[in-house]
Amino acid sequence: MTNETSVILHSDGRKRCPWPGLDPLYVHYHDTDWGVPEYDSRALFEKLILDGFQAGLSWITILRKREAFRKAFDGFDPQKIARYSDKKIQSLMQNTDIVRNRAKILGTVKGAQLYLEIESQQGFSNFLWDFSDGRPRQNAFKTSRDVPTQDALSETISKELKRRGFNFVGPTIIYAFMEAVGMVNDHLTDCFRHEEVRALGERL
């Protein structure tokens, strides 16, 4: 019997991490996006905000709404978001295409303001990647049961983000963020993407 926590063999002959299942959108995200080292400040800001919106929900819920989020939040342009008015916030609360959570929307506006401060001082990407000396950590897990939901690094980053005033950045959210943006390579070792993502990290 196949262990649901180990890799899944798909019809294209590739073995993949189990979490995307067979959902085409999720599989595409797994194959092309998840775990790829991201060093663009604005892209990192977008992912951090979307992970905050994921709190209490599943990532596939957010992924299916990602384009709607991008449209609603002006392409996640921090300069624009930082200046959102009460009227704009109210319009977002009426937008059924996104997650309508006032605390998370307000947290996004505050996060944009904080992002601009950090970006002007040292660069948001530098700020985040300095926690791992600028390079991805290569893990070697055989099953999803082995993969942690948080670790010492995610706790450290979470603590610093909270200190600066960010919301929805607990250590579990931050660990998921780290996985997604390639700060850690948590593709299972038998997943075809594990070695591909490792190679990307080693070229940096």
MIKOLMI-995173 format. One line per 2 residues: number of its first residue (from 1); their letters; for each residue x, y, z of C-alpha. Coordinates in steps of 0.05 Angstrom, whole numbers, plus 5000, padded with zeros to 4 digits. Example, Ala and Ser with C-alpha at 12.3 -4.5 7.8 and 13.67 -1.06 7.14 Angstrom:
// MIKOLMI-995173
1) AS) 5246/4910/5156  5273/4979/5143 .
//
This chain:
// MIKOLMI-995173
1) MT) 5000/5000/5000  5026/5069/4982 .
3) NE) 5042/5113/5042  5003/5177/5033 .
5) TS) 5060/5216/5065  5111/5193/5013 .
7) VI) 5118/5214/4941  5062/5200/4892 .
9) LH) 5075/5172/4822  5036/5212/4771 .
11) SD) 5012/5191/4703  5070/5228/4669 .
13) GR) 5118/5181/4705  5143/5233/4754 .
15) KR) 5144/5224/4829  5120/5285/4867 .
17) CP) 5110/5308/4939  5041/5284/4963 .
19) WP) 5011/5351/4984  4989/5376/4914 .
21) GL) 4950/5311/4903  4927/5309/4830 .
23) DP) 4898/5380/4827  4927/5409/4762 .
25) LY) 4935/5479/4790  4969/5453/4853 .
27) VH) 5014/5406/4813  5036/5463/4768 .
29) YH) 5052/5506/4828  5092/5449/4859 .
31) DT) 5130/5437/4794  5147/5509/4776 .
33) DW) 5143/5554/4837  5147/5521/4905 .
35) GV) 5217/5517/4932  5250/5559/4878 .
37) PE) 5297/5610/4911  5264/5679/4905 .
39) YD) 5307/5741/4915  5261/5794/4887 .
41) SR) 5238/5839/4944  5169/5853/4916 .
43) AL) 5156/5780/4900  5177/5762/4971 .
45) FE) 5129/5815/4999  5071/5787/4958 .
47) KL) 5084/5716/4983  5090/5739/5055 .
49) IL) 5024/5775/5050  4989/5716/5016 .
51) DG) 5016/5668/5069  4986/5715/5121 .
53) FQ) 4919/5710/5086  4926/5634/5087 .
55) AG) 4925/5633/5163  4867/5587/5183 .
57) LS) 4857/5565/5110  4890/5518/5061 .
59) WI) 4943/5544/5011  4902/5517/4952 .
61) TI) 4846/5564/4972  4894/5623/4967 .
63) LR) 4927/5597/4904  4860/5594/4868 .
65) KR) 4848/5666/4888  4919/5691/4875 .
67) EA) 4904/5728/4810  4843/5760/4843 .
69) FR) 4887/5782/4901  4938/5812/4853 .
71) KA) 4884/5851/4818  4851/5874/4883 .
73) FD) 4917/5895/4914  4946/5933/4854 .
75) GF) 4995/5879/4836  5020/5879/4908 .
77) DP) 5054/5946/4896  5076/5967/4966 .
79) QK) 5078/6040/4947  5004/6038/4929 .
81) IA) 4982/5992/4986  5017/6035/5038 .
83) RY) 4971/6093/5019  4905/6055/5019 .
85) SD) 4847/6098/5044  4789/6075/5087 .
87) KK) 4747/6076/5023  4795/6028/4989 .
89) IQ) 4795/5982/5050  4719/5981/5049 .
91) SL) 4719/5963/4975  4766/5905/4990 .
93) MQ) 4718/5882/5045  4664/5878/4992 .
95) NT) 4707/5839/4942  4680/5768/4942 .
97) DI) 4739/5744/4899  4788/5750/4956 .
99) VR) 4790/5731/5030  4750/5786/5064 .
101) NR) 4784/5791/5131  4791/5862/5157 .
103) AK) 4848/5846/5204  4888/5814/5147 .
105) IL) 4873/5872/5100  4894/5923/5151 .
107) GT) 4956/5880/5165  4972/5883/5091 .
109) VK) 4970/5959/5091  5014/5962/5153 .
111) GA) 5060/5909/5123  5069/5951/5060 .
113) QL) 5089/6011/5102  5139/5969/5140 .
115) YL) 5165/5938/5076  5180/6007/5048 .
117) EI) 5221/6024/5110  5262/5960/5106 .
119) ES) 5270/5965/5030  5298/6035/5036 .
121) QQ) 5345/6016/5092  5375/5950/5068 .
123) GF) 5329/5918/5017  5273/5872/5038 .
125) SN) 5305/5812/5003  5371/5824/5038 .
127) FL) 5335/5831/5105  5302/5763/5098 .
129) WD) 5358/5724/5065  5410/5750/5114 .
131) FS) 5377/5704/5165  5403/5644/5125 .
133) DG) 5468/5676/5101  5437/5687/5032 .
135) RP) 5433/5613/5013  5379/5560/5014 .
137) RQ) 5382/5505/5064  5379/5436/5033 .
139) NA) 5337/5387/5073  5331/5312/5060 .
141) FK) 5264/5286/5082  5235/5220/5057 .
143) TS) 5163/5231/5078  5119/5291/5093 .
145) RD) 5114/5264/5164  5188/5283/5173 .
147) VP) 5178/5355/5150  5172/5404/5209 .
149) TQ) 5118/5458/5212  5167/5507/5243 .
151) DA) 5239/5509/5265  5289/5554/5300 .
153) LS) 5300/5597/5238  5226/5609/5226 .
155) ET) 5219/5627/5300  5276/5677/5294 .
157) IS) 5248/5710/5231  5178/5710/5261 .
159) KE) 5202/5744/5324  5238/5798/5285 .
161) LK) 5180/5811/5238  5133/5817/5298 .
163) RR) 5181/5864/5332  5179/5909/5272 .
165) GF) 5103/5909/5272  5083/5856/5220 .
167) NF) 5020/5815/5233  5002/5743/5215 .
169) VG) 5076/5723/5215  5077/5667/5267 .
171) PT) 5133/5615/5262  5088/5564/5226 .
173) II) 5067/5615/5173  5140/5636/5165 .
175) YA) 5163/5565/5157  5112/5555/5101 .
177) FM) 5137/5620/5071  5209/5596/5075 .
179) EA) 5191/5531/5039  5153/5568/4985 .
181) VG) 5207/5619/4969  5264/5569/4972 .
183) MV) 5298/5589/5036  5292/5515/5052 .
185) ND) 5286/5458/5001  5232/5413/5030 .
187) HL) 5215/5375/4967  5219/5302/4989 .
189) TD) 5283/5268/4967  5246/5221/4919 .
191) CF) 5208/5279/4887  5235/5297/4819 .
193) RH) 5239/5370/4839  5285/5358/4898 .
195) EE) 5349/5353/4857  5326/5407/4808 .
197) VR) 5314/5457/4865  5379/5436/4899 .
199) AL) 5416/5451/4834  5384/5520/4831 .
201) GE) 5407/5534/4902  5477/5510/4889 .
203) RL) 5485/5557/4829  5473/5618/4873 .
//
